[in-house]
């Protein structure tokens, strides 16, 4: 969890730097950001798995095509 000073600094940055209301529920937004990051990590993992499987399928298909062409 963030300390009071850290929260205050974040609120200063949000209000002064970005023009966002400093009275927002910071814990809610930080939790939402964390949940979004976890979902993105999960999607990236799934995408990597799909790409890996696609490469494996491409290699197998190339092997089958080469076998058929050689006969």
Secondary structure, 3 states (H helix, E strand, C coil): CCCHHHHHHHHHHHHHHHCCCCCCCHHHHHHHHHHHHHHHHHHHHHHHHHHHHHHHHHHHHHHHHHHHHHC
